[in-house]
Amino acid sequence: TGKTTVARVMAKILHGIGVLASDVSVEVSANDLQAGYVGQTKDKLNDVFRQAQGGVLFVDEAYSLGRGAFGREAEEQLI
């Protein structure tokens, strides 16, 4: 549906007008943010945050984050 493309374009636009420090756009799915063990989800999210720092972090299918224990952990870490 073009959501990822829009996120990339927005990163370039926002960087171009000085709102963002970088035009980096990091795309991940909700499943990419969830780990298999308690505590690992936080580490995965921190890695993704570092990659996207100064740019745009796009979480595809973010609505599914609240599902399951590890999804809830990811959701809480994002907030």
Protein Blocks (a to p, Z undefined) as FASTA:
>chain_A
ZZmmmmmmmmmmmmmnopambfcdcdddfklmpcfbehjlmmmmmmmmmmmgoiacddeh
klmmmgojklmmmmmmmZZ
